[in-house]
Amino acid sequence: MDAYYVNKMAAKTEGELLEYFYNHEKYVPAAVLAAVNELQKRGRTFTDTELATLEPERQAVRKAVLEEIAQNAGSEEEAEELPQLYSPTAILGFSIIFNFLFGALLLATNLRQIGNRRGSWVVIGFSLFFMFLAVTLYQAKHSLSLWAALNMAGAFILNYYFWPKYVGVQRAYEAKPIWRALIISILIVLPLIVLLALFPPQK
């Protein structure tokens, strides 16, 4: 992320930062993404729909990054060598369909891919603690709706806190195919479903 805009946005008020978001067409794409990143650091959350409106800015920044790499490397082939990462949508989907831990593992894999091993361990540690908390609350309340709510909350923490903090909203990347992760997840979850069907928990 451009250090100039990061430092510039850190000095602005929340109202000034929101101006960049709501009127993003008027500003430099890198400045808009830096403003959103600063808001997320301060605890502001955005819906998927809101973040989707910034896709033109993300594309513009990615294009600029590719052009800069091409100029420095002197070849189109090197300019296209972006890290392959599981997208926030994939992380959210795996968290909801399977379990929050599955999404956390995808994000941890991303962080290792970009060389942030410390961040990957933080995500794994948090996910294990959060899962322990969720299981404890579920055992106390025996509420499936509570379990679903906690699982959703964990998924949003991954995408709207850990992703901006350790990956960055301005990170240029290629979306990594999910098929291998999907097959592995199914192979893990399917036997558990069969066991629960054959041996349901005693009430």
C-alpha positions as CSV (number, residue, x, y, z in Angstrom):
1,M,0.0,0.0,0.0
2,D,1.3,3.5,-0.9
3,A,2.9,4.8,2.3
4,Y,2.1,8.4,1.3
5,Y,-1.7,7.8,1.3
6,V,-1.5,5.5,4.4
7,N,0.1,8.3,6.4
8,K,-2.2,10.9,4.9
9,M,-5.4,9.0,5.8
10,A,-4.1,8.2,9.3
11,A,-4.3,11.9,10.1
12,K,-7.8,12.4,8.9
13,T,-11.1,12.3,10.8
14,E,-13.7,9.6,10.3
15,G,-15.9,12.1,8.5
16,E,-13.1,13.0,6.1
17,L,-12.3,9.4,5.4
18,L,-16.0,8.6,4.7
19,E,-16.0,11.4,2.1
20,Y,-13.4,9.3,0.2
21,F,-15.7,6.3,0.3
22,Y,-19.0,7.9,-0.5
23,N,-17.6,10.1,-3.3
24,H,-14.9,7.7,-4.5
25,E,-15.3,8.6,-8.1
26,K,-13.8,12.0,-7.4
27,Y,-10.5,10.8,-5.8
28,V,-7.4,8.9,-6.7
29,P,-8.1,5.1,-6.4
30,A,-5.1,4.5,-4.1
31,A,-6.3,7.3,-1.8
32,V,-9.8,5.8,-1.7
33,L,-8.5,2.3,-0.8
34,A,-6.2,3.8,1.8
35,A,-9.1,5.7,3.4
36,V,-11.3,2.5,3.5
37,N,-8.4,0.6,5.0
38,E,-7.9,3.2,7.7
39,L,-11.7,3.1,8.5
40,Q,-11.5,-0.6,8.8
41,K,-8.6,-0.3,11.2
42,R,-10.7,2.0,13.3
43,G,-13.5,-0.6,13.5
44,R,-15.7,0.6,10.7
45,T,-17.4,-2.3,8.9
46,F,-18.6,-2.4,5.3
47,T,-21.0,-4.8,3.6
48,D,-20.0,-6.9,0.6
49,T,-22.3,-4.6,-1.5
50,E,-20.5,-1.5,-0.3
51,L,-17.0,-2.9,-0.9
52,A,-18.1,-4.1,-4.3
53,T,-18.6,-0.4,-5.3
54,L,-14.8,0.0,-5.0
55,E,-14.0,-2.7,-7.6
56,P,-13.0,0.0,-10.2
57,E,-10.5,1.4,-7.8
58,R,-9.1,-2.0,-7.0
59,Q,-8.7,-2.7,-10.7
60,A,-7.1,0.6,-11.3
61,V,-4.6,0.0,-8.5
62,R,-3.9,-3.5,-9.8
63,K,-3.3,-2.1,-13.3
64,A,-0.9,0.5,-11.9
65,V,1.0,-2.2,-9.9
66,L,1.3,-4.3,-13.0
67,E,2.6,-1.4,-15.1
68,E,5.1,-0.5,-12.4
69,I,6.4,-4.1,-12.3
70,A,6.5,-4.2,-16.1
71,Q,8.6,-1.0,-16.1
72,N,11.0,-2.3,-13.5
73,A,11.3,-5.8,-14.8
74,G,11.1,-4.9,-18.5
75,S,8.8,-7.7,-19.5
76,E,5.1,-8.5,-19.6
77,E,5.7,-12.0,-18.2
78,E,7.2,-10.8,-14.9
79,A,4.5,-8.1,-14.6
80,E,1.8,-10.8,-14.5
81,E,3.4,-12.8,-11.6
82,L,1.0,-11.9,-8.9
83,P,0.4,-14.1,-5.8
84,Q,-2.5,-16.5,-6.0
85,L,-4.8,-16.0,-3.0
86,Y,-8.1,-17.3,-1.9
87,S,-10.5,-14.3,-2.3
88,P,-12.5,-12.8,0.6
89,T,-15.6,-14.3,-1.1
90,A,-14.1,-17.8,-0.9
91,I,-13.2,-17.3,2.7
92,L,-16.7,-16.2,3.6
93,G,-18.3,-19.0,1.6
94,F,-16.1,-21.8,3.3
95,S,-16.8,-20.3,6.7
96,I,-20.6,-20.3,6.2
97,I,-20.9,-23.6,4.3
98,F,-18.5,-25.6,6.3
99,N,-17.2,-23.9,9.4
100,F,-15.4,-20.7,10.5
101,L,-12.1,-22.8,10.9
102,F,-12.1,-23.7,7.2
103,G,-12.2,-20.0,6.3
104,A,-9.5,-19.3,8.8
105,L,-7.2,-21.9,7.2
106,L,-7.8,-20.4,3.8
107,L,-6.7,-17.0,5.1
108,A,-3.7,-18.4,6.9
109,T,-2.7,-20.1,3.6
110,N,-2.9,-16.7,1.9
111,L,-0.7,-15.1,4.5
112,R,1.9,-17.8,4.2
113,Q,1.8,-17.3,0.4
114,I,2.7,-13.7,0.8
115,G,5.4,-14.4,3.4
116,N,3.5,-13.3,6.5
117,R,4.0,-16.3,8.7
118,R,3.4,-14.3,11.9
119,G,0.0,-13.2,10.6
120,S,-0.9,-16.7,9.7
121,W,-0.2,-17.9,13.3
122,V,-2.2,-15.0,14.7
123,V,-5.2,-16.0,12.5
124,I,-4.9,-19.7,13.5
125,G,-4.6,-18.8,17.2
126,F,-7.5,-16.5,17.1
127,S,-9.7,-19.0,15.2
128,L,-9.0,-21.8,17.7
129,F,-9.8,-19.4,20.6
130,F,-13.0,-18.2,18.9
131,M,-14.0,-21.8,18.1
132,F,-13.5,-22.8,21.8
133,L,-15.7,-19.8,22.8
134,A,-18.4,-20.8,20.3
135,V,-18.5,-24.4,21.4
136,T,-18.6,-23.4,25.0
137,L,-21.6,-21.1,24.4
138,Y,-23.3,-23.7,22.3
139,Q,-23.0,-26.3,25.0
140,A,-24.5,-23.9,27.5
141,K,-27.4,-22.7,25.3
142,H,-27.9,-25.6,22.8
143,S,-29.0,-23.1,20.2
144,L,-28.3,-23.7,16.6
145,S,-29.1,-20.1,15.8
146,L,-26.5,-18.9,18.3
147,W,-24.0,-21.3,16.7
148,A,-24.8,-19.9,13.2
149,A,-24.5,-16.4,14.5
150,L,-21.1,-17.0,16.1
151,N,-19.9,-18.7,13.0
152,M,-21.0,-15.8,10.8
153,A,-19.3,-13.3,13.2
154,G,-16.1,-15.2,13.0
155,A,-16.2,-15.2,9.2
156,F,-16.7,-11.4,9.1
157,I,-13.8,-10.9,11.5
158,L,-11.6,-12.8,9.1
159,N,-12.7,-10.7,6.1
160,Y,-13.1,-7.2,7.7
161,Y,-10.4,-7.2,10.3
162,F,-7.6,-9.7,9.6
163,W,-7.7,-9.4,5.8
164,P,-7.2,-5.6,5.8
165,K,-4.7,-5.9,8.7
166,Y,-2.4,-8.6,7.2
167,V,-3.2,-8.7,3.5
168,G,-4.4,-5.2,2.8
169,V,-7.3,-4.0,0.7
170,Q,-4.9,-2.7,-1.9
171,R,-3.0,-6.0,-2.4
172,A,-2.9,-7.0,-6.0
173,Y,-3.5,-10.8,-6.4
174,E,-5.0,-13.5,-8.6
175,A,-8.0,-15.4,-7.3
176,K,-6.8,-18.9,-6.4
177,P,-9.1,-21.8,-7.6
178,I,-11.1,-23.3,-4.7
179,W,-11.6,-26.8,-6.1
180,R,-8.8,-28.5,-4.2
181,A,-9.8,-26.8,-0.9
182,L,-13.4,-27.7,-1.6
183,I,-12.7,-31.4,-2.2
184,I,-10.6,-31.6,1.0
185,S,-13.3,-29.8,3.0
186,I,-16.0,-32.2,1.8
187,L,-13.8,-35.2,2.6
188,I,-13.4,-33.9,6.1
189,V,-17.0,-32.9,6.7
190,L,-18.8,-35.8,5.0
191,P,-17.6,-38.6,7.4
192,L,-18.6,-36.4,10.4
193,I,-22.1,-36.0,8.9
194,V,-22.3,-39.8,8.4
195,L,-21.2,-40.4,12.0
196,L,-23.8,-38.0,13.4
197,A,-26.5,-39.7,11.3
198,L,-25.6,-43.1,12.5
199,F,-24.9,-42.1,16.1
200,P,-27.0,-39.0,17.0
201,P,-26.0,-37.3,20.2
202,Q,-28.0,-38.4,23.2
203,K,-30.3,-35.8,24.7
